[in-house]
Amino acid sequence: MTTADSTAPAGSPAGRPREEWTGQLGFILSAIGSAVGLGNIWRFPGVAYENGGGAFLIPYLVALITAGIPILFLDYAIGHRFRGAAPTSFRRLGVAAGRWLESLGWFQVTIAFVIGLYYTAVIAWAMSYFVFSFDLRWGDDPAGFFTGEYLHVGEPGVSLEFVPGVLVPLALVWIAAIIVLAAGVAKGLQRVNVIFLPLLVVAFLVLVVRALFLDGAADGLNALFTPDWAALADPNVWIAAYSQIFFSLSIAFGIMITYASYRRRRANLTGPGLVVAFANSSFEILAGIGVFATLGFLAFQQGVEVAELEGIAGVGLSFITFPAIVSQMPGGPIFGILFFGSLVMAGFTSLVSVLQVVSAAIQEKFSLTPRGAAVGVGGVSAVLSILIFSTTTGLLALDVTDQWANNIGIVASAVFTTILVIWVFRRGPELRAHLNAVSTFQVGRVWVLLVGVLAPVVLGYMLISRITTLLVDGYEGMPGWYLALFGWGTVLVLVVGAVIGTVLPWRRSPDDFTAWPPFPADAGTTTQTEARR
């Protein structure tokens, strides 16, 4: 059972205490489950390979220490200090600005809402391929099977021609997600992560060990880890490192703010944050080893170099290249079952964290129970997700929406958050003091500089560069009208969602601090024992 303050915080149904994790381990596993997702498995290996191989680990670690962990701590501090989902926390942080700063929280909520719509589709594909692995149903042409027989991919457009092979597992994913959200923080989110995360680690370790004994595995690992030191002089390599860290830690779009708000009042924040950050990076490196060992095997079988292979990242790696590998290796079905089972588990633990951002905000705004918010949010999301992403144009819509939601939406959110919190409202010192008051690992003044200077500069450059590229070059040769609809239309949805969420009236005042006294009233009373709870 969870424990909570006797006074219900603003936004909670009257008489109902705010939900909490049962303890530090539950929070850590849930935060790692959110961070470790599809991108760890299919994005990091390709990014590292294309940006200096082994040398990429240097900018990667620098980015982790100077941007990833500091922004993670910022999210933790905001959520824990102001005890609410993103809109509630930002409204309280802004004090006099209140309502208009609340819109930044709703911008993050809308990002999570949009991501949830298409993220479920990828999990549904992985579920299908988990079943296909038993009889290697993709045959000798994995690419043709994926885009043709399975997804029936059509031309860019708006289609209402549903694909049964996607629709059914997609509906199952939504049903499972709604059940988890309705069960609440401890009985739903935490329980799923406590079960799935250890299973994911075990399954992936078995997969990696098997891959290391394949013919050509050493060639694959040499291709990944052989350092290209000249790449360190390329600014784009450093930008790629910051981008990878930023997108893999689930920061700057409400997840860690929401998760931290469910921690006990005297909860250690920075220590578990370091565990989460380094566990996430460790899994990425493990994924790189497993992926490139198998790519080395494929190159060996085809008599080519690893550099000549196509599809070493993203959807192509998971649903085209890996099925081709599975078809050629001894015990291929077992390998496929482990790989796609890992994708399902990694994807689902990330999915429920994304959806919790939306559910928590709705709960607080309209004073709903977790069950009521889960059914409402999940029902609307499921209908939209099925209508858009289970059709013959679902793959194209997913690709475009993902590009704009991540590279513009999330990055813009991070830039606005760091600038507003540190420079406009000057809450950096207060949040730093709060982190140090409740944590065993203390952060210095350099943390404020990293969050307020380095982060907005690097992320601002990434944002401007990406917007310019999309405006000038378009994306993947798709028609301009299609990019306007699903790309720039996504940005419009984020802005409109932020406005609508802000102007709707609260059922209970979000400015009531009775459940969490303003700092520093409780600052000096935290003991080392309490901080470790």
Secondary structure, DSSP 8 states (H G I E B T S, - for coil): -----SS--TTS-TT------SSHHHHHHHHHHHHSSHHHHHTHHHHHHHTTGGGGHHHHHHHIIIIIHHHHHHHHHHHHHHTS-HHHHHHHHHTTSTHHHHHHHHHHHHHHHHHHHHHHHHHHHHHHHHHHTTTTTTTT-HHHIIIIIIT---SSS----B-HHHHHHHHHHHHHHHHHHHH-IIIIIIHHHHHHHHHHHHHHHHHHHHHHTSTTHHHHHHHHHS--GGGGG-HHHHHHHHHHHHHHTT-SSSHHHHHHHTS-TT---HHHHHHHHHHHHHHHHHHHHHHHHHHHHHHHHHTS-GGG-S--SHHHIIIIIHHHHHHHSTTHHHHHHHHHHHHHHHHHHHHHHHHHHHHHHHHHHHT--HHHHHHHHHHHHHHHHHHHHSBTTHHHHHHHHHHHIIIIIIHHHHHHHHHIIIIIS--HHHHHHHHHHH-SS---HHHHHIIIIIHHHHHHHHHHHHHHHHHHH-STT--HHHHIIIIIHHHHHHHHHHHHHHHS--SS-TT--TTS--TTTTGGG--HHHHT-
